[in-house]
């Protein structure tokens, strides 16, 4: 076998060993360890178009992600659930604190959730405001930030739709999802959040004490519809202002 054939053969074996797929960078890194005697350009040239060379064995469900064709129609569970029950609400206050203290996107943020807004468009899990301080020389307007948090990786599409709806009354909107979501889901949400100007945050869903929030995509600030902004802020005026 040629060097290229050896590399491709091993690459296909690795993909078959990983039902969730393997990102190009990880695949190249693993192969460079196994074939350390080969130039890195040889490895790159052998695997960058695996889906084209082996269309009956490899496909790309998302940009930069290779997956074996045998797993295309299989719904794979990302991770087994912990025995100890962790509720989604356990992450509301930690994220509110993170928005205020780490990102400094808000001067005040509170957990909300439930049906506080009492309509089918949903209620943010966390909502916050940014108001100018007395020391600011140039004082900006009040800004509203909303966030949708999901611990169940099966609900990510719903969560994205809710985060989009929050832009109706928020200057910034975030979707917060488990970092152990599938690479395919994260990649698609990454692209969608960039297109729609929504912030994407990854976190550890197994540890409410230390969720390790990290930014994947920063939100774009926009002007909400002030009719709806005032309508919904009246419902949380006492808690937020």
Secondary structure, DSSP 8 states (H G I E B T S, - for coil): --HHHHHHHHHHHHHHH-TT-EEHHHHHHHHHHHTTTS-HHHHHHHHTTHHHHTTTTEEEEETTEEEEGGGTT----SS---SS---GGGGHHHHHHHHHHTS---SEEEE--TTTT-STT---SEEEEE---TT-SS----EEEEEEE-S-GGGHHHHHHHHHHHTTT-SEEEEEEETTS-HHHHHHHHHHHHHHT-EEEEE-TT-TT----EEEE--------HHHHHHHHGGGHHHH-
